[in-house]
Amino acid sequence: MCLATPVRIEEKVSSIKYLVSGGKQVDISLTPDAKVGDWLLCHADLAVQKIDDMAAKEILELTKSCNHNKI
C-alpha cells in the first residue's frame, strides 16, 4: 500500500521542482497550479494532490496519534 504524506512548499527550485518542509525536493508535474505556501500530498518525491490547510493539519495530527514507532 502506498502512503502520501502532507508537505508544505517552501521555495521554488525550477518550473517543476519545489523545496518542501524537511528539505526535500518534489516534482509538481501532477499539480502545476501549486505555489509557495501550499500543502501537497506527496509520495516518492512526487506531489500527487494539492490539499488545504485544514486537511494537512488533520492528517499530520492523525499521524502523530499512531503508535507506528512502538513495535
Helices and strands as residue ranges (DSSP letters): E 5-12, E 17-20, E 25-27, E 39-43, E 46-51, H 53-65
